[in-house]
Amino acid sequence: MIKFISKSVFILSSLFITSLYSNSFSTAVNYGTSEINPPAIKTGADNYEKYLPLLKDKKIGIVTNQTGILSNKTHLVDFLLEKKIAIQTIFAPEHGFRGTADAGEHVVDGKDPKTGLSIISLYGDNKKPKPTQLNGIDIMIFDLQDVGARFYTYISSLHYVMEACAENNVPLIILDRPNPNGSIVDGPLLEKEFTSFVGMHPIPLLHGMTIGEYGQMINGKKWLKDGVQCKLTVIPCSNYKRTMEYSLLVKPSPNLPNDQSINLYASLCLFEGTNVSMGRGTEKQFQIYGSPYLTKTNFSFTPKPNFGAKEPLYNGKECFGEDLTSYPKLKQLELKWLLKAYQNTSDKSKFFNSFFTKLAGTKKLQQQIESGVSEKEIRTSWKKDLEAFQIMRKPYLLY
């Protein structure tokens, strides 16, 4: 399990903040070097001397949620208001501005009780800001913590925000954040016919890029509608390289409560396309999996409604499976639990549902599993596409 960043690191960060600002675009420090006290990673939001001058006397729209915070846990919206930046509107992704809505739950527009600012939901029927919603906005800011998985919808929201900004001539600033799974590039590439909000671009299931790098790739590959390009500025992280471990300050969404769940997320989220629960309705979301239809084991759990899962799969029913809360950190997309569950389910014809293909981005993975293809052979089938993707993304990498 990834170790959570200690309080001492934050103290160290504050002590060195002046010197760090003077060198905010320096090469990321390798924690494997002999340096005893390397500078703390700084997110784009913390590199505020780089973007505040761009916002002066401008009217601002901001796409963010509970993850849009500085290292001292001040929310970006509150910080900008303190700096007299004229925020007009908050745009909120899946799970809402405060990050409390269930996955897939409809989020309504409203007002932020603390600031009184209008909140427009970018989830549901209004995934792309409308021209009227951008009226009077001079610059858009995008600050969301991604987790590096193709089906995590914050990068889909990024696509639509970039598209709206390009079409309405509104510049966009992305405040970059580390990818907690940044060293992993793995899984099948999305095939165009399976494009959806949980997979919009021809990339592998784990892409290994930060959200700023990803925005640059969307622009560079002209993936926006009609090939339009957004006037994009990325404020990079400092003292960071993608091989570093990175622990989030807050949950990026209700069912990713800790570093272990974030690391296991991409591998276990494929179960969303099956009749297997990955722990929604428990305190170990995306750290366990099980089903009433799997072989009985010594480990079981019974989902019940809770924060982030008002109506969990198998509510009140005992599920048998595995507890992965202490499993060593993954360095690849792990298929063995999916393969094992399919082999042990009581009725294989009811194992997969139609959502699996959207998550996988291809029909081939389900076909391979049903045909008994080995994990090694499945991985080999990805190799050529993954090599091509690694080459394709190179011009857009920052770290």
Disulfide bonds with the S-S distance in Angstrom:
none
